[in-house]
Amino acid sequence: MFRFSTFLLNTALLATTAAQAQSAKVLPYLQRISGTQTLAGQHNKEPNAEPTKWTDYVYRITGKYPALWSGDFLFQQENIANRWKMIKEAERQYRQGAVVNIMWHACPPTTGEPCGWDPGLLNQPLTDAQWRELTTAGTPLNHNWQRRMDDIATYLQYLKDKNVEVLFRPLHEMNQGKFWWGGRPGPQGTARLYQLTHDYLTQVKGLTNLVWVWDMQDMSRDFAEYNPGDKYWDVFAFDVYDKGYDQSWYDYIRPIVGTKPMAIGECEKLPTPAVLASQPRWAFFMCWAELVQEKNSVEALNTLYRDPRVLTRDELPKR
């Protein structure tokens, strides 16, 4: 029987870089377009029963499908029940040429699934003692998290078997302290849970089809305190809900990212063509579900989707 504690003790010996472990197409493509072009992206959250709801909205408005389709495992019972529908849509989108992004709003390890939003994912923090237990091999909370990863791995394994590469963005917005996993700076904080998640899914479950995304929000300039380390992430994503389009944020992020792809991981208001021209390193942007309609005018959406720098699904290379 596999012993998780033995795995952790040998992590340093087994570790390979994420870039060595995974994709042959998506990551090199993002690297290739970095600085010259940007993928248009759209998230599709509730309901998983309609996994193209907001992608289809963009098509109705612009006549173009986003180059990046995004889904979410989610946490409510009705959405958990439809995870396979979301995963099959991920496969279909990939076959049609889209880049696939999947998020994981994971319930706290102190509770089961399903769980609530607030409290639940939000405002239900672990105590310091519980956090230490979670990140310590062989403990009950550590085993809870391992079993939760086993559940998610079933879906990701299906996509691996179908040769579908996935931009995988767990534990997003690490500096957002309202999330149970977030707001814990330092090497034993949120970054440590990300490392454990990465190592288990890649080395134990063998999920070599994942492009790992490290994600932060435009709310605090302490990114070094949350960086899990270069070997643990392939793409940096930056969530814009405040003043993230300000040039100072872009200038702050570039030295941290180095030559790796960087992207607007999610946003309520889409970037303008002028923003993308002055900040050319954004490899993709992804609008958040219903906010594409609530926070963006039809005119702005059409202007952005027709900008020469912005790529839509029909413009991506055929696989």
Buried (B, 14 or more C-beta within 10 A) or exposed (E): EEEBEEBBEEEEEEBEEBBEBBBEEBBEBBBEBBEEBBBBBBBBBBBBEBBBBBBBBBBEBBEBBBBBBBBBBBBBEEBBEBBEBBBBBBBBBBEEBBBBBBBBBBBBBBBEBBBBEEEBBBEBBBEEEBBBBBBEBEBEBBBBBBEBBEEBBEBBBBBBEBEBBBBBBBBBBBBBBEBBBBBBBEEEBBBBBBBBBBBBBBBBBEBBBBBBBBBBBBBBEEBEBBBBBEBBBBBBBBBBBEEBBBEEBBEBBBEBBEEBBBBBBBBBBBBBBEBBEEBBBBBBBBBBBBBBBEBBEEEBBBBBBEBEBBBBBEEBEEE
